[in-house]
Amino acid sequence: MVYIERNPLVILTSMLLTVGMAYLTFKNVFNKDVMDVKPLAFMLSVPTLILFFQSLWFVLNPFGIIYEDKIEIKWFMMNKRSWYFIDFKKTVGFEKGSLVAVYNDNEAFKLSLFGIKSSHKDLLRKEIDKKILESMAQRLA
């Protein structure tokens, strides 16, 4: 298993947004007397909790994990996908922040790399190419 790390700037931005929303929520809801709180201010707690859990998820989960037979990319808490190496023929290269992979039927696919650590882009491509070659060898055998 190979872990592809997340960009620290994405984690830092998410943490700063969480702290900002927590401050607004505390200032508008919890730091006032009961009669001064506006009813709609309670709605700030929902996005604050969502941002908190998203930030925690960014810290605890890597950007991607390469298994023996598949790759799993975890962009956000509710958005993650898996691709199996048996479906791919090769990777072509990088194009505008995406990795271009070619399926077995010569259809190109762009794998978005938003949020990946910049030093891990080449590692990701190298590992994907290696796993595709292993999959091709198993298919031929």
N, C-alpha and C positions, 0 to 999 in steps of 0.2 A: 504494500500500500504506500502510495506517495501522497503527501499533503501539499496542496498549493495554498499559499498564504494569502490573506486579504490585505489590501492596501491600508497602511496605518492611517492615512488621511481620511479614508471612509469611516473608519472606527472613531477617529477623533471628531469628525463632523457630526456623526450620530450622537456621540456623547455630549457635545456642546449643545445640540438641539434639545436633547433630553434635559440637560441642566437648565436651559432657558425656559422650557415649558414647565418644568417643576417649579422654577422661581415664580413664573406667572400664576400658576395654580395656587401656590402657597400664598402669594400676595393677594390674590382675588378671592380666595375661599377660606383659607385657614388662619389668616392673620387679621381677620376682622371680627367684629361682634356679629352675633347672629342676625340682628336686624339690618346690618349694612351689606350683607352678602346678597348679590343679585342671583336670582335663580338660574340664569343661563351660565353663570360662572362655574357651576358644577359640571357643565359639559367639558370644561378644560381638563378634567381628570381623565377622561377617556383617551384623548390623543396622547396625554402625558404617559399613561400606562402603556399604550401601544408603543410609543417611542422608547420607553424604558426597556420593554421586553425585546424590541428590535435591537437596541444597543447591546443588551446582554447577549443576545443571539449572535451578533457580529463578533463579540469578544470570544465566545466559547466555540464557535464553529469556523473551520477554515473555508476559504473560497471554493475549493474543490478537492475531491478525493479521487484518486485513480486506483481502482481495484484491478484484479487480474483480468476481468472480462468486461468491465464497464468504467465509465467516468461519470461522476456525479458533481454537478455544478450547483452551488447554493448561493444564488444572488441575494435573496431576501428571505425573511422568515416564512412567507407564504409562497415563495417562488423558487422551486428547485427542480432540476430535471436530470435525467440519466440518459446516457447514450451507450450502446453496446458496440464494442470494437468490431464485431462480426459484420456490422452494417457499413463500415467505412473501408475505402480503398486506399486513401492517402490524405495527407494534409498538404495544402498548396502554399500557404504562408499567411502573413498578417495583412489585413486590409482595414484601415480606419478603425482601429481598436477592436477588431474581431479576428478570430482565427478561422480561416476558410478550410473546410474539410470537404472531401468528395465522397459521396456514397458509392456503393457498388454499381449503381446504374448511371454513373457520371453526373449526377445532380449535385451541384455545389450547395453547401450549407455554411452560413456564417454563425460562429459561436461567439457571442458577445463576451468580451473580457473586461467589462466595466467593473471595477472594484478589485481587480487582481493586483498583487504586488508586482511592480514593473520588472523586478529582477527575476520573477518566476514565470514570465511569459515564455522564455526560451526553454525553461525546464518543462513547462506544460507541453509545448510542441514536441520536444524530444521524447518525453514519456509516451505521448499519444502515438507518435510514429513507431516507437519501439513495440508498444502493445498491438498496433495494427499489423506490424510485421509478424509478431508471434501468432496473431489470429489467422493471418494468411497462411502461415506454415501449417497450422492445425487444420485449416480447411482443405489444404492440398493433400494432407496425409490420410 
